[in-house]
């Protein structure tokens, strides 16, 4: 999300994450990329397109697919799904590790993501 915001000059445009939602080849849960992207986009007021695999959409349209479709087909986490937050204007942490360190989106410093 940080790269999208930097390239767009703010929350303009539509962010389309790629290479997720079709195969479970990572050590994280299959749903994590969608959940994280949705949370990060809503936290900073950006639009994210999250179409079902193969679902067509028009990036310039007023509405793009942005609901967590995977929740209908994936096993729910043991603790249940995180509540969906509405788009907010105040900067928020976009990941659990950011929140525990007091880091918010738009805080100026690049986000460090630990390896594996």
Backbone as JSON Lines, residues from 0, in Angstrom:
{"i":0,"aa":"X","n":[0.83,-1.18,0.0],"ca":[0.0,0.0,0.0],"c":[0.87,1.25,0.0]}
{"i":1,"aa":"X","n":[1.99,1.18,0.72],"ca":[2.89,2.34,0.76],"c":[3.38,2.68,-0.65]}
{"i":2,"aa":"X","n":[3.79,1.67,-1.42],"ca":[4.27,1.92,-2.78],"c":[3.16,2.5,-3.64]}
{"i":3,"aa":"X","n":[1.95,1.98,-3.51],"ca":[0.82,2.5,-4.28],"c":[0.6,3.98,-3.96]}
{"i":4,"aa":"X","n":[0.59,4.33,-2.69],"ca":[0.38,5.72,-2.29],"c":[1.5,6.61,-2.82]}
{"i":5,"aa":"X","n":[2.74,6.13,-2.74],"ca":[3.87,6.92,-3.23],"c":[3.76,7.15,-4.74]}
{"i":6,"aa":"X","n":[3.43,6.11,-5.49],"ca":[3.35,6.22,-6.93],"c":[2.16,7.06,-7.39]}
{"i":7,"aa":"X","n":[1.07,7.01,-6.64],"ca":[-0.13,7.76,-7.01],"c":[-0.12,9.18,-6.46]}
{"i":8,"aa":"X","n":[0.81,9.49,-5.56],"ca":[0.83,10.81,-4.94],"c":[-0.28,10.97,-3.91]}
{"i":9,"aa":"X","n":[-0.73,9.86,-3.33],"ca":[-1.8,9.87,-2.34],"c":[-2.76,8.74,-2.63]}
{"i":10,"aa":"X","n":[-3.93,8.75,-2.02],"ca":[-4.86,7.62,-2.16],"c":[-5.66,7.61,-3.46]}
{"i":11,"aa":"X","n":[-5.18,8.24,-4.51],"ca":[-5.88,8.22,-5.79],"c":[-5.63,6.92,-6.54]}
{"i":12,"aa":"X","n":[-6.41,6.68,-7.54],"ca":[-6.24,5.46,-8.34],"c":[-6.73,4.23,-7.61]}
{"i":13,"aa":"X","n":[-6.66,3.11,-8.29],"ca":[-7.11,1.84,-7.73],"c":[-5.91,0.92,-7.6]}
{"i":14,"aa":"X","n":[-5.71,0.34,-6.44],"ca":[-4.63,-0.61,-6.2],"c":[-5.15,-2.01,-6.48]}
{"i":15,"aa":"X","n":[-4.47,-2.74,-7.34],"ca":[-4.85,-4.11,-7.68],"c":[-3.73,-5.04,-7.27]}
{"i":16,"aa":"X","n":[-3.88,-5.76,-6.16],"ca":[-2.84,-6.71,-5.78],"c":[-2.86,-7.89,-6.75]}
{"i":17,"aa":"X","n":[-1.69,-8.43,-7.05],"ca":[-1.62,-9.56,-7.98],"c":[-0.9,-10.73,-7.32]}
{"i":18,"aa":"X","n":[-1.01,-11.88,-7.94],"ca":[-0.34,-13.1,-7.46],"c":[-0.82,-13.53,-6.08]}
{"i":19,"aa":"X","n":[-2.11,-13.52,-5.87],"ca":[-2.65,-14.05,-4.62],"c":[-4.04,-14.6,-4.9]}
{"i":20,"aa":"X","n":[-4.5,-15.45,-4.02],"ca":[-5.88,-15.92,-4.09],"c":[-6.13,-17.12,-4.98]}
{"i":21,"aa":"X","n":[-5.1,-17.66,-5.61],"ca":[-5.34,-18.82,-6.47],"c":[-4.61,-20.07,-6.01]}
{"i":22,"aa":"X","n":[-3.47,-19.93,-5.38],"ca":[-2.71,-21.08,-4.9],"c":[-2.22,-20.82,-3.49]}
{"i":23,"aa":"X","n":[-2.17,-21.84,-2.68],"ca":[-1.66,-21.73,-1.32],"c":[-0.22,-22.23,-1.32]}
{"i":24,"aa":"X","n":[0.72,-21.36,-1.67],"ca":[2.12,-21.74,-1.77],"c":[3.01,-21.03,-0.76]}
{"i":25,"aa":"X","n":[2.44,-20.31,0.17],"ca":[3.22,-19.53,1.12],"c":[3.06,-20.07,2.54]}
{"i":26,"aa":"X","n":[3.88,-19.56,3.44],"ca":[3.79,-19.99,4.84],"c":[2.69,-19.26,5.59]}
{"i":27,"aa":"X","n":[2.15,-18.18,5.02],"ca":[1.04,-17.48,5.67],"c":[-0.27,-18.08,5.19]}
{"i":28,"aa":"X","n":[-1.34,-17.74,5.86],"ca":[-2.67,-18.22,5.48],"c":[-3.03,-17.72,4.08]}
{"i":29,"aa":"X","n":[-3.77,-18.51,3.36],"ca":[-4.2,-18.2,1.99],"c":[-4.91,-16.87,1.92]}
{"i":30,"aa":"X","n":[-5.62,-16.49,2.95],"ca":[-6.42,-15.27,2.96],"c":[-5.66,-14.03,3.4]}
{"i":31,"aa":"X","n":[-4.47,-14.18,3.95],"ca":[-3.73,-13.04,4.51],"c":[-3.48,-11.91,3.51]}
{"i":32,"aa":"X","n":[-3.06,-12.17,2.27],"ca":[-2.83,-11.04,1.36],"c":[-4.09,-10.2,1.13]}
{"i":33,"aa":"X","n":[-5.22,-10.83,0.95],"ca":[-6.46,-10.08,0.76],"c":[-6.86,-9.32,2.0]}
{"i":34,"aa":"X","n":[-6.79,-9.97,3.14],"ca":[-7.15,-9.31,4.4],"c":[-6.24,-8.12,4.67]}
{"i":35,"aa":"X","n":[-4.93,-8.3,4.48],"ca":[-3.98,-7.22,4.73],"c":[-4.16,-6.06,3.77]}
{"i":36,"aa":"X","n":[-4.38,-6.37,2.49],"ca":[-4.58,-5.32,1.49],"c":[-5.84,-4.54,1.79]}
{"i":37,"aa":"X","n":[-6.91,-5.24,2.1],"ca":[-8.17,-4.57,2.4],"c":[-8.04,-3.67,3.63]}
{"i":38,"aa":"X","n":[-7.41,-4.17,4.68],"ca":[-7.23,-3.37,5.9],"c":[-6.35,-2.15,5.63]}
{"i":39,"aa":"X","n":[-5.25,-2.35,4.9],"ca":[-4.34,-1.24,4.62],"c":[-5.02,-0.18,3.76]}
{"i":40,"aa":"X","n":[-5.77,-0.6,2.75],"ca":[-6.46,0.35,1.88],"c":[-7.5,1.15,2.66]}
{"i":41,"aa":"X","n":[-8.27,0.47,3.45],"ca":[-9.31,1.18,4.21],"c":[-8.71,2.1,5.26]}
{"i":42,"aa":"X","n":[-7.58,1.72,5.82],"ca":[-6.95,2.55,6.85],"c":[-6.47,3.89,6.31]}
{"i":43,"aa":"X","n":[-6.11,3.93,5.03],"ca":[-5.59,5.18,4.46],"c":[-6.55,5.81,3.46]}
{"i":44,"aa":"X","n":[-7.72,5.24,3.27],"ca":[-8.71,5.81,2.37],"c":[-8.43,5.56,0.91]}
{"i":45,"aa":"X","n":[-7.69,4.5,0.6],"ca":[-7.39,4.16,-0.79],"c":[-8.39,3.12,-1.3]}
{"i":46,"aa":"X","n":[-8.54,3.06,-2.63],"ca":[-9.41,2.04,-3.22],"c":[-8.56,0.86,-3.63]}
{"i":47,"aa":"X","n":[-9.0,-0.33,-3.28],"ca":[-8.34,-1.56,-3.69],"c":[-9.34,-2.41,-4.44]}
{"i":48,"aa":"X","n":[-8.91,-2.94,-5.58],"ca":[-9.75,-3.85,-6.36],"c":[-9.37,-5.27,-5.95]}
{"i":49,"aa":"X","n":[-10.35,-6.01,-5.49],"ca":[-10.11,-7.38,-5.03],"c":[-11.09,-8.33,-5.73]}
{"i":50,"aa":"X","n":[-10.94,-8.47,-7.05],"ca":[-11.88,-9.33,-7.78],"c":[-11.64,-10.8,-7.51]}
{"i":51,"aa":"X","n":[-12.7,-11.59,-7.65],"ca":[-12.54,-13.04,-7.61],"c":[-11.65,-13.42,-8.78]}
{"i":52,"aa":"X","n":[-10.88,-14.51,-8.67],"ca":[-10.04,-14.91,-9.81],"c":[-10.88,-15.03,-11.08]}
{"i":53,"aa":"X","n":[-10.46,-14.33,-12.12],"ca":[-11.15,-14.34,-13.4],"c":[-12.26,-13.33,-13.54]}
{"i":54,"aa":"X","n":[-12.61,-12.62,-12.48],"ca":[-13.71,-11.65,-12.53],"c":[-13.25,-10.37,-13.24]}
{"i":55,"aa":"X","n":[-13.92,-9.98,-14.32],"ca":[-13.53,-8.75,-15.0],"c":[-14.07,-7.52,-14.26]}
{"i":56,"aa":"X","n":[-13.36,-6.42,-14.39],"ca":[-13.83,-5.15,-13.85],"c":[-13.1,-4.04,-14.59]}
{"i":57,"aa":"X","n":[-13.61,-2.85,-14.49],"ca":[-13.01,-1.69,-15.15],"c":[-12.35,-0.82,-14.08]}
{"i":58,"aa":"X","n":[-11.0,-0.71,-14.09],"ca":[-10.32,0.06,-13.04],"c":[-10.78,1.5,-12.92]}
{"i":59,"aa":"X","n":[-11.23,2.11,-14.01],"ca":[-11.68,3.5,-13.95],"c":[-13.13,3.67,-13.54]}
{"i":60,"aa":"X","n":[-13.83,2.56,-13.29],"ca":[-15.24,2.64,-12.92],"c":[-15.39,3.25,-11.53]}
{"i":61,"aa":"X","n":[-16.59,3.76,-11.28],"ca":[-16.86,4.34,-9.97],"c":[-16.77,3.29,-8.87]}
{"i":62,"aa":"X","n":[-17.22,2.08,-9.15],"ca":[-17.16,1.0,-8.16],"c":[-16.31,-0.14,-8.72]}
{"i":63,"aa":"X","n":[-15.44,-0.68,-7.88],"ca":[-14.63,-1.84,-8.25],"c":[-14.87,-2.92,-7.19]}
{"i":64,"aa":"X","n":[-14.64,-4.19,-7.53],"ca":[-14.87,-5.25,-6.54],"c":[-13.91,-5.07,-5.36]}
{"i":65,"aa":"X","n":[-14.45,-4.87,-4.19],"ca":[-13.6,-4.6,-3.03],"c":[-14.05,-5.3,-1.76]}
{"i":66,"aa":"X","n":[-14.96,-6.23,-1.88],"ca":[-15.43,-6.95,-0.69],"c":[-14.62,-8.23,-0.51]}
{"i":67,"aa":"X","n":[-14.5,-8.71,0.7],"ca":[-13.68,-9.91,0.99],"c":[-14.38,-11.21,0.57]}
{"i":68,"aa":"X","n":[-14.42,-11.48,-0.72],"ca":[-15.08,-12.66,-1.27],"c":[-14.53,-13.96,-0.71]}
{"i":69,"aa":"X","n":[-13.26,-13.96,-0.35],"ca":[-12.61,-15.17,0.14],"c":[-13.2,-15.65,1.46]}
{"i":70,"aa":"X","n":[-13.85,-14.78,2.2],"ca":[-14.46,-15.18,3.47],"c":[-15.61,-16.16,3.26]}
{"i":71,"aa":"X","n":[-16.17,-16.16,2.07],"ca":[-17.26,-17.1,1.74],"c":[-16.74,-18.49,1.43]}
{"i":72,"aa":"X","n":[-15.47,-18.61,1.03],"ca":[-14.96,-19.9,0.56],"c":[-13.81,-20.45,1.39]}
{"i":73,"aa":"X","n":[-13.19,-19.67,2.26],"ca":[-12.05,-20.11,3.05],"c":[-12.5,-20.52,4.44]}
{"i":74,"aa":"X","n":[-11.67,-21.33,5.08],"ca":[-11.92,-21.65,6.47],"c":[-11.64,-20.41,7.31]}
{"i":75,"aa":"X","n":[-12.53,-20.1,8.22],"ca":[-12.34,-18.93,9.07],"c":[-11.2,-19.19,10.04]}
{"i":76,"aa":"X","n":[-10.42,-18.16,10.39],"ca":[-9.37,-18.31,11.4],"c":[-9.98,-18.74,12.74]}
{"i":77,"aa":"X","n":[-9.18,-19.37,13.57],"ca":[-9.67,-19.84,14.86],"c":[-10.32,-18.72,15.68]}
{"i":78,"aa":"X","n":[-9.76,-17.53,15.6],"ca":[-10.29,-16.39,16.34],"c":[-11.4,-15.67,15.58]}
{"i":79,"aa":"X","n":[-11.74,-16.15,14.39],"ca":[-12.77,-15.5,13.58],"c":[-12.16,-14.42,12.71]}
{"i":80,"aa":"X","n":[-12.95,-13.89,11.79],"ca":[-12.49,-12.84,10.89],"c":[-12.4,-11.54,11.65]}
{"i":81,"aa":"X","n":[-11.41,-10.74,11.31],"ca":[-11.29,-9.4,11.88],"c":[-12.46,-8.57,11.37]}
{"i":82,"aa":"X","n":[-13.03,-7.72,12.2],"ca":[-14.11,-6.85,11.71],"c":[-13.59,-5.95,10.59]}
{"i":83,"aa":"X","n":[-14.42,-5.71,9.6],"ca":[-14.05,-4.81,8.52],"c":[-14.18,-3.38,9.02]}
{"i":84,"aa":"X","n":[-13.14,-2.61,8.82],"ca":[-13.2,-1.21,9.24],"c":[-13.64,-0.37,8.06]}
{"i":85,"aa":"X","n":[-14.33,0.68,8.34],"ca":[-14.71,1.62,7.29],"c":[-13.47,2.42,6.91]}
{"i":86,"aa":"X","n":[-13.5,3.02,5.76],"ca":[-12.4,3.89,5.35],"c":[-12.32,5.03,6.34]}
{"i":87,"aa":"X","n":[-11.13,5.31,6.79],"ca":[-10.92,6.39,7.76],"c":[-9.96,7.41,7.18]}
{"i":88,"aa":"X","n":[-9.99,8.58,7.73],"ca":[-9.07,9.61,7.27],"c":[-7.87,9.73,8.18]}
{"i":89,"aa":"X","n":[-7.96,9.29,9.41],"ca":[-6.83,9.35,10.33],"c":[-5.91,8.17,10.03]}
{"i":90,"aa":"X","n":[-4.6,8.41,10.03],"ca":[-3.64,7.35,9.76],"c":[-3.71,6.28,10.84]}
{"i":91,"aa":"X","n":[-3.61,5.03,10.41],"ca":[-3.67,3.9,11.32],"c":[-2.56,2.93,10.96]}
{"i":92,"aa":"X","n":[-2.24,2.06,11.89],"ca":[-1.32,0.98,11.58],"c":[-2.02,0.02,10.63]}
{"i":93,"aa":"X","n":[-1.29,-0.5,9.64],"ca":[-1.91,-1.42,8.7],"c":[-1.58,-2.87,8.98]}
{"i":94,"aa":"X","n":[-0.65,-3.12,9.86],"ca":[-0.32,-4.49,10.2],"c":[-0.21,-4.6,11.72]}
{"i":95,"aa":"X","n":[-0.33,-5.81,12.2],"ca":[-0.24,-6.03,13.64],"c":[1.11,-5.59,14.18]}
{"i":96,"aa":"X","n":[2.2,-5.89,13.43],"ca":[3.53,-5.51,13.9],"c":[3.69,-3.99,13.92]}
{"i":97,"aa":"X","n":[3.09,-3.3,12.95],"ca":[3.14,-1.84,12.96],"c":[2.44,-1.3,14.2]}
{"i":98,"aa":"X","n":[1.27,-1.83,14.47],"ca":[0.5,-1.35,15.62],"c":[1.25,-1.53,16.92]}
{"i":99,"aa":"X","n":[1.92,-2.66,17.08],"ca":[2.65,-2.91,18.32],"c":[3.86,-2.0,18.46]}
{"i":100,"aa":"X","n":[4.37,-1.47,17.34],"ca":[5.52,-0.56,17.37],"c":[5.09,0.9,17.29]}
{"i":101,"aa":"X","n":[3.79,1.16,17.2],"ca":[3.3,2.53,17.11],"c":[3.53,3.18,15.76]}
{"i":102,"aa":"X","n":[3.7,2.37,14.71],"ca":[3.94,2.89,13.37],"c":[2.6,3.05,12.67]}
{"i":103,"aa":"X","n":[2.42,4.16,11.97],"ca":[1.2,4.38,11.2],"c":[1.56,4.61,9.75]}
{"i":104,"aa":"X","n":[0.6,4.36,8.86],"ca":[0.81,4.65,7.44],"c":[0.95,6.15,7.29]}
{"i":105,"aa":"X","n":[1.77,6.54,6.36],"ca":[1.97,7.96,6.12],"c":[2.88,8.59,7.16]}
{"i":106,"aa":"X","n":[3.55,7.77,7.96],"ca":[4.42,8.3,8.99],"c":[5.75,8.79,8.48]}
{"i":107,"aa":"X","n":[6.02,8.62,7.18],"ca":[7.25,9.16,6.6],"c":[8.32,8.12,6.37]}
{"i":108,"aa":"X","n":[8.58,7.26,7.31],"ca":[9.64,6.26,7.15],"c":[9.12,5.05,6.39]}
{"i":109,"aa":"X","n":[9.98,4.44,5.56],"ca":[9.54,3.23,4.85],"c":[9.27,2.12,5.85]}
{"i":110,"aa":"X","n":[8.33,1.28,5.5],"ca":[7.97,0.17,6.37],"c":[8.97,-0.96,6.22]}
{"i":111,"aa":"X","n":[9.49,-1.46,7.33],"ca":[10.4,-2.6,7.32],"c":[9.59,-3.86,7.55]}
{"i":112,"aa":"X","n":[9.73,-4.8,6.66],"ca":[9.01,-6.05,6.78],"c":[10.03,-7.15,7.04]}
{"i":113,"aa":"X","n":[9.93,-7.85,8.19],"ca":[10.91,-8.88,8.5],"c":[10.82,-10.04,7.53]}
{"i":114,"aa":"X","n":[11.94,-10.67,7.23],"ca":[11.97,-11.82,6.34],"c":[11.41,-13.03,7.06]}
{"i":115,"aa":"X","n":[10.7,-13.86,6.28],"ca":[10.15,-15.14,6.63],"c":[10.01,-15.49,8.01]}
